[in-house]
Amino acid sequence: MVLNRRSQITMELMILLGIIMVIILTILFFSIRPTDESLTIKADSALQAITDYANQAYELGQGNSLRTKIEIPSGVRSIEYDKNGLKVYFKDTELHRPLKRPLVGVLAGDIEPGIYDIIMTSYNSYICSSLPNQDPNDICKCDKPIMHTVDRTSTGPYVTCDVNGIEQLCDDEDNPIGYDTIITGLHSLCTNEEAESLSGRMQYSVINRKGEVIYENTIYSSDENSYFNLSDMNYVVNYSGPLTFRATCLSECYDFGSSSEQNSDYINISDVTVDIPYGKLITFLIDNDESLILDNTNLYFLVNPEGSSKSYYQLGRVKEHDTFIVRTGYKCVDGECINVDATLYHGGYEEP
């Protein structure tokens, strides 16, 4: 009886020990291996960290970088970048965050869990993610801008103008741009080296004979044919002499603060210069009532006042022996008149 009692106690202790071991192992299992919920939180935190640093790099401006560490937890299958933002595929869940600018570079695609040292570099309209030992320009390929002529068969200067709403070559000899012409649009064709749409922008400028930029505007995207079209422009030509229409095609990788030789690969400038005729001086006469009575350098006689059907003398406004008083002057028409030397003289008169 005593032996049976001891066996029963031993059995009960073993059962109790087994229960305790199950409890301990269960606690250890869940304390060591994160739950799906905790992994989801970590995946979401990683997504938010990538988003925050990409947006901060963009806000710093083109050419600036931020360095950070991103932890990718287990369960994350891949990361996808698109123009609308950032997606993380975690097990059967898709997490998404919008970005101020598209993100490209490392971390995209299938990814292993771990801690990644990442550099975010701003390229104006997108953000490049790279590793510390990588050149961002190697990871995020920079387009080199290529300007094309109007027929797309060769490269070279190419800018077309909308003159009073009609598109033509800016230097069209059959329909030249003149003083007071209204430029309503500018157009250029710029692609990358593969003749595909450029990741960049076009800056249009109008430069006068003094070298002053008198008009400037920027187009940030091209159409489906890689044309950058500046429309709804309303620039009135009010300078004579050389007038330059400049199209500056800029890659996203161009850094305005850099003087490196490589930086020059990311800008392409095309100029078309036209010659706007200078104006000419014409004389005019007005009487005491400020009526215009002469407005032609080739006709040295008095004409009818504006609106009058009778000759000036038929109006009876002067008679014999009266002194006829007029005021005379010069005015510039059809352009600018510069470096003008003029002399006024009176030839006298004879007594009747």
Buried (B, 14 or more C-beta within 10 A) or exposed (E): EEEEEEEEEEEEEEEEEEEEEEEEEEEEEEEEEBEEEEBBEBBBEBBBBBBBBBBBBBEBEBBBBBEBEBEBBBBBEEBEBEEEBBBBBBEEBEBEBEBBBBBBBBBBEEBEBEEBEBBBBBBBBBBBBBBEEBEBBEBBEBBBBBBBEEEEEEBEBBBBBBBEEEEBBBBEEEEBBBBEBBBBBBBBBBBBEEEEBBBBBBBBBBBBBEEEEBBEBEBEEBEEEBBBBBEEBEBEBBBBBBBBBBBBBBBBBBBEEBEEEEBEBBBBBBEBBBEBEBBEEBBBBBBEEEBEBBBEEEEEEBBBBEEEEEEBEEEEBEEEEEEEEEEEEEEBEBBBBEEEEEEEEEEEEEEE
